[in-house]
Amino acid sequence: MSENFEAKKVVVEEIKEKIKASKSVVLTHYERLTVAESTDLRRKFQAAHCEYKVYKNTLVRKAFSELGVESFDNDLNGATAFVFCPDETSGCSIIAKAVKDTPVLADKIVPKSAYVDGAYVDTEGVKRLAAIPSREVLIAKMLGCLQAPIANFAYVLKAIAEQKS
């Protein structure tokens, strides 16, 4: 076999491992991104422990196919970047926030679909995932809800004690 074929097999195995290790993989269409914009996006993804990579669509299609996933054939066309994430929402959220903060990016980076916990998610689903707060924010909100009744009860008891004195 040729060296090129062997090199492609190695890349396909690398992609498969990244897909298996990620809770979500976001496929995005990118076009006319400047080096500065691309670098800024990579930094944002890196801060969230996500990896932003560009692979040949045919190699990613082969990796998904070997994993038994055929849903992405229509999305693996044109300039496609892949975001491998350790959680379900961070990749979608970062893209949405980047587009919101920098309107110039609205036409340059557009989510196509995602692979979340073994399931295909379409463009609308990616937008809905982007609207979900991060795990840490959800935990903080839940703890605030649990703490509020106790804090209110303590406040009422304190007010009663102050009235009697």
C-alpha positions as CSV (number, residue, x, y, z in Angstrom):
1,M,0.0,0.0,0.0
2,S,1.1,3.5,-0.6
3,E,2.4,5.8,2.1
4,N,-0.4,8.3,1.4
5,F,-3.0,5.6,2.0
6,E,-1.3,4.6,5.3
7,A,-1.2,8.3,6.4
8,K,-4.9,8.7,5.7
9,K,-5.7,5.6,7.7
10,V,-3.8,7.1,10.6
11,V,-5.8,10.3,10.3
12,V,-9.1,8.4,10.2
13,E,-8.1,6.5,13.3
14,E,-7.2,9.8,15.0
15,I,-10.6,11.3,14.1
16,K,-12.4,8.2,15.4
17,E,-10.6,8.4,18.7
18,K,-11.5,12.1,19.0
19,I,-15.2,11.4,18.2
20,K,-15.2,8.6,20.8
21,A,-13.6,10.7,23.4
22,S,-15.9,13.7,22.9
23,K,-19.4,14.1,24.3
24,S,-20.2,16.3,21.3
25,V,-18.7,17.1,17.9
26,V,-20.0,20.3,16.2
27,L,-19.7,20.6,12.4
28,T,-19.5,24.2,11.2
29,H,-19.3,25.8,7.8
30,Y,-16.5,28.3,7.7
31,E,-15.7,30.7,4.9
32,R,-13.4,33.7,4.6
33,L,-12.2,33.6,8.2
34,T,-9.1,35.8,8.7
35,V,-6.1,34.3,10.6
36,A,-6.9,36.6,13.5
37,E,-10.6,35.5,13.7
38,S,-9.6,31.8,13.4
39,T,-6.9,32.2,16.1
40,D,-9.4,34.0,18.4
41,L,-12.0,31.2,17.9
42,R,-9.3,28.5,18.6
43,R,-8.4,30.3,21.9
44,K,-12.0,30.4,23.0
45,F,-12.5,26.7,22.2
46,Q,-9.2,25.9,23.9
47,A,-10.3,27.8,27.1
48,A,-13.4,25.5,27.2
49,H,-11.2,22.4,26.6
50,C,-12.6,22.0,23.1
51,E,-10.6,21.3,20.0
52,Y,-11.2,23.1,16.8
53,K,-9.8,21.2,13.8
54,V,-10.2,21.2,10.0
55,Y,-10.0,17.7,8.3
56,K,-10.8,16.6,4.9
57,N,-14.5,15.8,4.7
58,T,-13.8,12.4,3.1
59,L,-11.7,11.3,6.0
60,V,-14.3,12.4,8.6
61,R,-17.0,10.6,6.5
62,K,-14.9,7.5,6.6
63,A,-14.4,7.8,10.4
64,F,-18.1,8.2,11.0
65,S,-18.8,5.4,8.7
66,E,-16.5,3.1,10.6
67,L,-18.2,4.1,13.8
68,G,-21.6,3.1,12.2
69,V,-22.9,6.7,11.8
70,E,-24.2,7.6,8.4
71,S,-26.3,10.7,9.3
72,F,-23.6,13.3,8.4
73,D,-23.1,12.5,4.7
74,N,-25.1,15.6,3.6
75,D,-23.3,17.9,6.0
76,L,-19.8,16.8,5.0
77,N,-19.6,19.1,1.9
78,G,-17.8,22.3,1.5
79,A,-15.4,24.0,4.0
80,T,-16.2,22.2,7.3
81,A,-14.5,22.7,10.6
82,F,-15.0,20.3,13.5
83,V,-15.2,21.1,17.2
84,F,-14.6,18.2,19.6
85,C,-16.0,19.0,23.0
86,P,-15.9,17.3,26.4
87,D,-19.5,18.3,27.1
88,E,-22.7,18.6,25.2
89,T,-23.2,22.4,24.9
90,S,-19.9,24.3,25.1
91,G,-19.0,24.1,21.4
92,C,-22.4,25.3,20.3
93,S,-22.4,28.1,22.9
94,I,-19.0,29.4,22.0
95,I,-19.9,29.6,18.3
96,A,-23.2,31.4,19.1
97,K,-21.5,33.8,21.5
98,A,-18.7,34.5,19.0
99,V,-21.3,35.3,16.3
100,K,-23.3,37.5,18.7
101,D,-20.2,39.4,20.0
102,T,-18.7,39.8,16.5
103,P,-21.5,40.2,13.9
104,V,-19.0,40.0,11.1
105,L,-18.7,36.3,11.9
106,A,-22.4,35.6,11.2
107,D,-21.7,34.8,7.6
108,K,-18.3,33.3,8.1
109,I,-19.0,30.5,10.6
110,V,-22.3,28.8,10.6
111,P,-23.1,25.6,12.5
112,K,-24.2,22.7,10.2
113,S,-25.0,19.9,12.7
114,A,-23.6,18.1,15.7
115,Y,-23.0,14.6,17.0
116,V,-24.1,14.6,20.7
117,D,-24.0,11.5,22.8
118,G,-24.2,9.3,19.8
119,A,-27.1,11.1,18.1
120,Y,-27.3,13.4,15.1
121,V,-28.5,17.0,15.9
122,D,-29.6,19.3,13.0
123,T,-28.9,23.0,12.7
124,E,-32.0,24.0,14.8
125,G,-30.9,21.5,17.5
126,V,-27.5,23.1,17.6
127,K,-29.1,26.5,18.1
128,R,-31.2,25.1,21.0
129,L,-28.1,23.5,22.5
130,A,-26.3,26.9,22.4
131,A,-29.1,28.4,24.5
132,I,-28.6,25.9,27.3
133,P,-26.3,27.3,30.1
134,S,-23.2,25.5,31.0
135,R,-23.2,22.8,33.7
136,E,-21.6,25.1,36.2
137,V,-24.2,27.8,35.7
138,L,-27.0,25.2,36.0
139,I,-25.5,23.8,39.3
140,A,-25.2,27.4,40.7
141,K,-28.8,28.1,39.8
142,M,-30.0,24.9,41.4
143,L,-28.0,25.6,44.6
144,G,-29.4,29.2,44.7
145,C,-32.9,27.7,44.5
146,L,-32.2,25.3,47.3
147,Q,-30.6,27.9,49.5
148,A,-33.3,30.6,49.0
149,P,-36.0,29.0,51.3
150,I,-33.5,28.4,54.1
151,A,-32.2,32.0,53.8
152,N,-35.7,33.4,53.8
153,F,-36.6,31.4,56.8
154,A,-33.6,32.6,58.7
155,Y,-34.4,36.2,57.7
156,V,-38.0,35.8,59.0
157,L,-36.7,34.3,62.3
158,K,-34.3,37.2,62.7
159,A,-37.0,39.7,62.1
160,I,-39.3,38.1,64.7
161,A,-36.5,38.0,67.2
162,E,-35.7,41.7,66.6
163,Q,-39.4,42.7,67.0
164,K,-39.6,41.0,70.4
165,S,-36.6,42.7,71.8
